[in-house]
Amino acid sequence: MTRTVEADYLVVGAGAMGMAFTDALIDHSDAHVVMVDRRSGPGGHWRGAYPFVRLHQSSTFYGVPSTLLGGGRIQTEGPEAGLHERADQGTICAYYDQVLAERMVGPGRVELFTSADHLGGRSFASHDTGEQYEVPERCRVVDARYLAPEIPAETPPRFAVGEGVRVIPVNDLVAEQSSPSQYVVVGSGKTATDACVWLLGSGVDPDAICWVRPREPWMLNRALIQPDPEIYLAMVADMMQAAGSATSLDALFLRLEELGIMLRIDRTRTPSMAKAPTLGVWELELLRTIGNVVRRGHLTSVERGRLTFADGSVAVADDALVVNCAADGLKNPTRVPIWQPDVITLQAIRAGFPCFGGALAGYVEATRADDAEKNRLCPPSSFGNSLVDWATMNVLGMRNAASFGSEPDVKDWSNRVALNPARVPPEHPGSAALDDALGRLQEHTGPGVARLAELAGVTTGAAG
């Protein structure tokens, strides 16, 4: 027998985007929401993340629009003293539990069904009991899983593993009791850099680490991705000015490196990967101490004492511990209209910053009636991967910001929401530095976006 649950919205996925959408929606409407998630609570991938993970950006940019994660606190000690706090896994999970209890379930606006699978359409079922549920036909379905990241703990190795070889997901690194003579870290992205930084910070000799890095990554200087408009908007102005005169994407990234915006680990190699997480300069210095870097593309198999690639093999210690960090932390599926007749598909809207995208979609859903108008205001953006992807993300994100920013109420709302990295808060006292950043943005954004579009091959109004 199927039980009917009354709701106006069925949100599939209680991760970052689903929680941000729901928070904004109930804050600006009288909607009742049912959320469904396969995990045991809200927070999405954070519930399965590795224990030493932290946000790679300021806590201020993460979470839901009504409740500031981290309280806007500044770090007072350590290598990032003076920068905004970055929450760890436990803090983020506790934050989502609190938001759910106090903002959503407690007031009776939201029901969360955990350990449940969406069966398609308006139906879902409990893992534990097998009981099936459905919501009424009038209920809108919201897909908050379209960009859900993979996590190493739930992603089998993408390479064959021979007999006698120890391969662990990065999640198990902290609890590892053995002391191998060599660690083999597999991956090019944020997870791999985190693993290397953790190992080095735990006293592992750099010479005891072999880093299998299929691609060289570009990363953003964390000191500039801060919730202070004088800092963040000046960085964007510099980026747009550099883009306007760029002869190629490679030349643009090298110029951004000169400006202190982009970082690369090996300055003798030109990166091809631009997912562009933030990185601290102190982390960069640690990563550069690792000399044994294998750049032979993707690993195909691991045997005792040997790593095999498409073009040959590399010897490693017989007792090497292989740390698997290769999972797609950022998904880049085909962009689709966010509002469709059968589903609302949450995606990024501004360049990056998925929590802001989810919250913005929730606000627009609550305050507009016509789906065509919603799609006009908030077309989807994408995430970076290649340099072309990164340029595309910024072109779409800047165009979209102009679109939703043209609506007075949306502009006012977005300036009051800390999730928006480009906001100027209403209470900001103003400054000469802010005036300079805003002036340069006005001057250089148009030419910069036009040149990025040309370099990336993005046509006017591209949405797919």
C-alpha positions, 0 to 999 in steps of 0.5 A: 500500500502506498501512503500519500504525503501532502506537500507542495514540493518534493525535494529530492536530495537534502544536500547543499543545493536542496537545503539552500533551495528549501530554506529560501522557498519557505522563507518567501512563501507558505509552501510545505515541502517534503525532502527525501534523501538516501542518507541518514540526515541532511548535508549530502556528501558531507556525511560521507566525506573524509574526516580532515576535509574543510571547505576550500572557501569561506564558510560564509559562502556555504549553507542556507541563506537564512543562517550564516555558517560560522558566524562570519568569524575570522581566523586568528591563528595559524597560516590563514590568520586574517582570512575567514573561517573554513568549516570542517565536516563535523561543523557542517553536519551539525549546522545542517542538523540545526537548520533542519530542526529549527528552520524547517521541521520544527516549525512544521514547514518541512518533512524529511524522509531519510534513508529513502530512495526516490522511485521517480516521479512523485514516489519514494520508498524507505530503505528500512521498511520498504514502505512506499510514499507518494505526493499529490499530482499538484506537487512540484518535484525538485531534483537537487541531485543533478550536480551531486558529487562523487566521494571516494568512500563510495566510489570504487577505484577506477583502476585494477588492483592486483593481489597483495596491494593495499588500496584505501579511500582517502576517508580511511587515511586517518585511521590507518595503523600501518606505517608504509615506506611509501604513500601513493596518492592518486588524483589531481583535484582538491581531495588529492591536494588535501590528502598530500597536505594532511600527510605532510602535516602529519610528519610524513617525509615528502620523499615518502609520497608518490603523487599520481597526478594525471593533470596539472591543476590551476587553483584560486588563491584563497586569500582573494576569495573572501566575503569582503567586497573590496577584496572579492570584487577587486579580484573579479575586476582584475580577472575581467581586465586581464580577460579583455586583452588575453590572446589565449586562455593559456596566456590569460591564466599565466597573467592571472598567476602574475596577478596572484589570482591563480596558483599552480603547483609546478611552474614549469608546466602549463595546467590543462585542468581548471576546476579552480578550487581555492588553495592557501599559499601555505598549502602550495608551499607544502605541495611543492616539497613533493618531488616524486610526481607521476604525470603519465595520465590515468592509472590503469592498474596497480600491482605489488611494486608497480603502477601501470599506465597506458604508456608503461609502468612506474616502480613503487615500494612493495609495501606502498599504500595507495590512497584513492582520491580519484572521484568527480567532486564537481559534476559537469552534466549537460545544462538543462533549463532549471524550470521544466514542466515535470521537474525543477533541476537545480544547477549553478547560476552564478559562476560556481557557488552552488549554495547561492544557485540553489538559494536563488532558485528557491527565491525566484520560485517563491516570488514568480509564477511563470516558468518561462520568466524564471528561466529567463532570469536564472539560466543555468551556469556550469562548473570548470574542468578544462580551461574552456569549461572555466571560461564558459562558466564565467561567461554564463555566470556573469551574463546570468548575474546581469540577468537576475540583478536587473530585477530590483527585488532579486538584486536587493535579496542577493545583496542581503544573502551572504552566500552571494560572493559578489554582494555589497551588503546594505550596511556596508559603509563604503570605501575608496577601495570599493569604489575603485573595484566597482568602477573597474568592474563596470569598465572591464566586465563587458570586454572581458566577458566578450573576449572569454566568450570568443576564446571559449566559443560560447555563442550569445544566449548559449544555454545547453 
